[in-house]
Amino acid sequence: MGLAFKYHFCPFSLPLATAVAGVALEKAKTKKKEEAKESSSEMSRASIGLVICLLLVLLGLAQTFAEEQQQPARPEATPVSPLLKQSQNTFIQWVLSLLPQRPGGTDGESATLATLSSSSTKPEPASSSTTTSTTPAPSSSTTTTRRATTAAPPTLTPARNCTDCVCGIANIQKRIVGGQETEVHQYPWVAMLLYGGRFYCAASLLNDQFLLTASHCVYGFRRERITVRLLDHNRKMSHTQKIDRNVAEVITHPKYNARNYDNDIAIIKLDEPVEFDEVLHPVCMPTPGRSFKGETGIVTGWGALKVGGPTSDTLQEVQVPILSQDACRKSRYGNKITDNMLCGGYDEGGKDSCQGDSGGPLHIVASGTREHQIAGVVSWGEGCAKSGYPGVYARVNRYGTWIKNLTKQACLCQQETKKIK
């Protein structure tokens, strides 16, 4: 029975089986073509990815060589140039735009690229600066009207007036003879800036929530990796009074020029206010319109004690005479000096700020008082203490209104009114 049944249906089964087999064969061929196409596409992506990696390595080597050939501003760290980052970013996005999109993933892909673009423009230690002299590459960090680099939304608090604290009074009064180590906490408003835990620049505490520094110390840096450290005299020793704060916001001056260091000034907002006491208090703002010509400036910082040398473990100070704008322009800098800059140093050299001092203060002591005012912010210079090349600082009293408008919600200490007899 079974055999007869089998042969009885044979004439109908053969064409049907042939047709089914043909369809299956076509599907298999189509699938193989798709797999081959997908495999080719994956190989193409991998090849392009390899090319990108090789190009980035070459760009990195070129940047390292360029940094060795020039010496711009005065931070300790030597981060990747934001201009290089911008070039890498633009190139990567162009190459990625050539890659085939995954089906249904266009929107998600674009969002991812935008995120990569935003984060890659902010270097891992790196700003538009390096060490000392010529000009830095322009930064590529996102620019807003406040030029805030990765700024968290500001927290507005009611304006406060701290009538029980006085600004600018050094904890120890003494005269400086040449460059030397300061006393512990002598200038309590001088702060370290750490990037990823490593010291690289300095800043000055203006009030309980804001500090002043150089734009080249923060422009192009990732805000969340910056730490502000106060009351740490010796970087190699542990101090119980040491205060660390994260950064809530970084505001570079809207007209900062990363090529010539004009308007090289920035404001840092702490994520949490500090408490003033008998040790910790801020520096005073300078008198508006004052030129400081012929006055003695006091520079403080943990910078190198000589060109190419290591940074200092302890806070150092040095006195330098402040020059007139005319005298500064008659130095070897010539017309590189703008009205927003201030020069301090000796014709013969010998005393100066250096690498690692960037962002720190140049003080003057107001006549007849103990009040230290921040006249300048360490910005740039040719080498360190070279004859004919004084140190160059951002002139703080050119920015009084800008600083006041951005820090008015903070706790403001009083300036000393009692004259020393």
C-alpha positions in Angstrom: 0.0 0.0 0.0 2.6 2.4 0.9 4.7 1.8 -2.3 1.7 2.2 -4.6 0.7 5.4 -2.8 4.2 6.8 -3.2 4.4 6.2 -6.9 0.8 7.4 -7.4 1.7 11.0 -6.2 5.1 11.1 -7.9 4.0 13.1 -10.9 2.7 15.9 -8.7 5.4 16.0 -6.1 8.4 16.4 -8.4 7.4 19.8 -9.9 6.3 21.1 -6.5 9.6 20.0 -4.9 11.5 21.6 -7.7 9.7 24.9 -7.3 10.3 24.9 -3.6 13.9 24.1 -4.0 14.3 26.9 -6.5 12.7 29.4 -4.1 15.0 28.2 -1.3 18.0 28.5 -3.6 17.1 32.1 -4.6 16.7 33.0 -0.9 20.0 31.5 -0.1 21.7 33.4 -2.9 20.1 36.6 -1.8 21.1 36.0 1.8 24.7 35.3 0.8 24.8 38.5 -1.2 23.5 40.5 1.7 25.9 38.8 4.1 28.8 39.5 1.7 27.6 43.1 1.3 27.4 43.5 5.1 30.7 41.9 5.6 32.2 44.2 3.0 30.6 47.2 4.7 32.0 46.1 8.1 35.5 45.7 6.6 35.1 49.1 5.1 34.3 50.6 8.5 37.1 48.8 10.1 39.6 50.0 7.4 38.4 53.6 7.8 38.6 53.3 11.6 42.2 52.1 11.3 43.1 55.0 9.0 41.5 57.4 11.5 43.6 55.9 14.4 46.8 56.2 12.3 46.0 59.8 11.4 45.3 60.7 15.0 48.6 59.2 16.1 50.4 61.3 13.4 48.5 64.4 14.5 49.5 63.8 18.2 53.1 63.4 17.2 52.9 66.6 15.2 51.4 68.4 18.2 54.1 67.1 20.5 56.8 68.4 18.1 55.1 71.8 17.8 54.8 72.1 21.6 58.5 71.4 21.9 59.3 74.2 19.5 57.4 76.9 21.2 56.9 78.2 24.7 53.6 80.2 25.2 52.0 80.9 28.6 52.9 79.8 32.1 50.9 76.8 33.3 52.6 73.7 34.7 50.6 71.2 32.6 51.0 71.0 28.9 47.7 69.9 27.6 46.7 69.0 24.0 46.1 72.0 21.8 42.4 72.9 21.4 43.1 73.8 17.8 44.4 70.3 17.2 41.4 68.9 19.0 39.1 71.0 16.7 40.9 69.7 13.6 40.7 66.1 14.8 37.0 66.6 15.6 36.1 68.1 12.3 38.0 65.4 10.4 36.5 62.6 12.4 32.9 63.9 11.9 33.6 64.2 8.1 34.9 60.7 7.9 32.0 59.3 10.0 29.5 61.0 7.7 30.8 58.9 4.9 30.0 55.7 6.7 26.7 53.9 5.9 24.0 54.5 8.6 22.4 51.5 10.3 18.8 51.1 9.3 16.5 53.1 11.6 19.4 54.6 13.6 20.0 58.0 11.9 18.6 60.1 14.8 20.4 58.2 17.5 23.6 58.3 15.5 23.5 62.1 15.1 22.9 62.6 18.8 25.9 60.4 19.6 28.2 62.4 17.2 27.0 65.6 18.7 28.0 64.3 22.2 31.4 63.2 21.0 32.0 66.5 19.4 31.1 68.4 22.5 33.3 66.3 24.8 36.3 66.0 22.4 36.7 69.8 22.1 37.6 69.9 25.8 41.1 68.4 26.2 42.4 66.2 28.9 44.8 68.5 30.5 44.8 71.1 27.9 44.1 74.5 27.1 45.4 77.1 24.7 48.6 77.4 26.6 51.8 75.6 27.4 54.9 77.2 28.9 56.3 80.5 28.0 56.6 82.9 25.1 55.0 83.0 21.7 51.4 82.4 21.0 49.0 79.4 21.8 46.6 77.8 19.5 43.0 79.1 19.8 40.7 77.0 21.9 37.8 75.1 20.5 35.6 74.9 23.6 32.0 75.8 23.1 31.6 79.6 23.2 28.6 81.3 24.8 28.1 84.9 25.8 29.9 84.0 29.0 32.3 81.5 27.4 31.6 79.0 30.1 33.6 75.8 29.6 31.3 72.9 30.5 29.5 75.1 33.0 26.9 73.6 35.3 23.7 75.7 35.7 24.6 78.5 38.1 22.8 78.5 41.5 21.5 82.0 42.3 21.6 82.9 46.0 20.7 86.1 47.7 23.5 88.7 47.9 25.4 88.6 51.2 27.7 91.1 52.9 30.2 89.7 55.3 30.8 92.6 57.7 32.9 90.5 60.1 35.7 89.7 57.6 38.4 91.8 56.0 40.0 91.1 52.6 43.7 91.2 51.7 45.3 91.0 55.1 48.3 88.7 55.1 48.5 86.4 58.1 52.2 87.3 58.6 53.6 90.8 57.9 57.2 90.9 56.7 59.4 92.4 54.0 60.6 90.2 51.1 64.2 90.2 50.1 64.5 88.4 46.7 62.6 85.3 45.9 61.8 83.0 48.8 59.3 80.7 50.4 56.4 82.3 52.0 55.3 81.5 55.6 52.6 78.9 55.9 49.2 80.4 55.0 50.8 83.9 54.7 48.6 84.6 51.6 45.6 82.4 52.3 43.7 83.5 49.2 46.3 81.9 46.8 44.8 78.6 45.5 46.1 75.7 43.5 44.3 74.4 40.5 44.5 70.6 40.0 43.6 68.8 36.8 42.9 65.2 37.3 44.6 65.5 40.7 47.7 67.1 39.2 48.8 70.7 40.0 49.1 72.9 36.9 48.0 76.5 37.6 47.0 78.9 40.5 44.1 81.2 41.3 43.1 83.9 43.8 40.1 83.7 46.1 37.9 86.9 45.6 35.1 86.0 48.0 33.5 82.8 49.5 32.5 81.4 46.1 34.6 82.8 43.3 38.2 82.9 42.3 40.2 84.8 39.6 42.6 83.0 37.3 44.0 83.2 33.8 41.8 82.2 30.8 44.6 80.0 29.4 44.4 77.9 32.6 40.8 76.9 32.0 39.9 77.5 28.4 39.5 74.2 26.7 39.7 72.2 30.0 36.9 69.9 31.3 35.4 71.7 34.2 34.5 68.4 36.0 38.2 67.5 36.2 39.4 70.7 37.8 39.8 70.9 41.6 40.4 74.1 43.6 42.7 73.6 46.6 43.1 76.3 49.4 45.4 76.4 52.4 47.9 73.9 51.0 51.3 75.5 51.5 53.5 72.5 50.8 52.3 70.3 47.9 54.2 67.2 49.2 52.8 67.3 52.7 49.4 66.6 54.1 47.6 69.5 55.8 44.6 69.2 58.1 43.5 72.7 57.1 43.5 71.9 53.4 40.3 72.7 51.6 39.3 71.1 48.3 36.3 72.2 46.2 34.9 71.1 42.9 34.1 73.6 40.2 30.5 74.5 39.4 31.2 77.0 36.6 34.1 78.4 34.6 33.7 81.7 32.8 36.5 82.9 30.5 36.4 86.6 29.4 34.2 86.9 26.3 37.0 88.7 24.5 39.8 86.4 25.5 42.3 86.0 22.6 44.1 82.7 22.8 46.7 83.8 20.2 48.1 86.9 21.9 46.7 86.4 25.5 44.7 89.6 25.4 41.9 89.5 28.1 43.6 86.5 29.7 41.4 86.4 32.7 38.7 84.0 34.0 36.4 83.4 36.9 35.9 80.1 38.7 32.8 79.4 40.7 33.0 76.8 43.5 30.4 74.1 43.9 30.2 75.0 47.6 31.1 78.3 49.4 34.0 78.3 51.8 33.8 79.6 55.4 36.0 82.5 56.4 37.8 82.4 59.7 41.0 83.8 61.4 43.1 82.0 58.7 41.2 82.0 55.5 40.1 85.2 53.8 40.1 86.6 50.3 42.3 89.1 48.5 41.0 92.6 47.8 40.0 94.0 44.4 42.3 96.7 43.0 41.5 100.4 43.0 39.8 101.3 39.7 41.8 103.3 37.2 45.1 103.0 39.1 48.1 102.4 36.8 50.4 100.9 39.6 53.4 102.4 37.7 56.5 102.4 39.9 54.8 100.4 42.7 56.3 97.2 44.0 54.4 94.0 43.0 54.4 90.8 45.0 54.1 87.6 42.8 53.2 84.3 44.6 53.0 80.8 43.2 54.3 77.2 43.1 56.0 77.8 39.7 59.4 76.7 38.6 62.4 78.5 40.2 64.2 78.5 36.8 63.4 77.9 33.1 62.8 74.2 32.5 63.1 73.4 36.2 60.6 71.5 38.3 57.8 73.4 40.0 58.2 74.3 43.7 56.8 72.1 46.4 56.1 75.2 48.6 54.5 78.6 47.9 57.1 81.1 46.8 57.0 84.9 46.6 59.1 87.5 44.8 59.0 91.3 44.5 59.1 93.0 41.1 58.7 96.7 40.1 55.6 97.4 38.0 56.4 99.2 34.7 54.4 101.8 32.9 52.7 100.8 29.7 55.2 102.9 27.7 58.2 101.2 29.4 56.6 97.8 28.8 56.1 98.5 25.1 59.7 99.7 24.9 60.8 96.2 26.0 61.4 93.5 23.5 57.7 92.7 23.4 56.9 95.9 21.5 53.3 96.2 20.3 52.4 92.8 21.7 51.5 94.6 24.9 47.8 95.7 25.0 46.1 98.1 27.4 44.7 95.0 29.2 48.1 93.9 30.2 50.5 94.9 32.9 54.3 94.3 33.1 56.5 93.7 36.1 60.2 92.9 36.2 63.7 94.2 36.1 65.6 95.4 33.0 68.4 93.0 33.8 66.0 90.2 34.6 66.7 87.8 37.5 63.3 87.9 39.2 60.1 86.8 37.6 57.1 84.5 37.6 57.7 81.2 35.7 56.0 78.0 34.5 53.4 76.8 37.0 52.7 80.4 38.2 50.0 81.0 35.6 46.7 82.3 37.0 48.3 83.3 40.3 48.3 86.9 41.7 50.5 89.9 41.3 49.7 91.9 44.5 50.3 95.5 45.5 49.9 96.7 49.1 47.6 99.8 49.2 49.5 102.8 50.6 49.3 103.2 54.3 47.4 100.0 54.9 48.1 96.2 55.2 45.6 95.6 52.3 46.8 93.4 49.5 45.1 94.1 46.2 45.3 91.9 43.2 46.7 94.1 40.5 47.5 91.4 38.0 47.0 87.7 37.0 50.1 85.8 35.9 49.7 85.5 32.1 52.7 85.1 29.8 56.3 85.9 29.2 59.4 85.1 27.1 61.3 82.5 29.2 61.6 83.4 32.9 63.5 86.4 34.3 65.2 87.1 31.0 66.8 90.5 30.4 64.5 92.7 28.3 61.5 90.5 28.8 59.4 91.4 32.0 56.6 89.2 33.1 53.2 90.0 31.6 50.0 90.0 33.7 46.3 90.6 33.0 45.5 94.1 34.4 42.7 93.3 36.8 41.2 96.8 37.3 40.3 96.8 33.6 37.7 94.1 34.5 36.1 95.4 37.7 32.6 95.8 36.4 32.7 92.4 34.6 33.9 90.7 37.8 31.4 92.5 40.0 28.4 91.5 37.8 29.4 87.9 37.8 30.1 87.5 41.5 27.6 89.8 43.2 25.7 87.0 44.9 28.8 86.0 46.9 29.8 86.9 50.4 31.9 90.1 50.1 34.5 90.9 52.8 35.2 94.5 53.7 38.3 96.4 52.7 40.5 97.8 55.5 39.7 101.4 56.2 41.9 101.9 59.3 45.3 103.3 58.3 48.5 102.0 59.9 50.0 104.6 62.1 
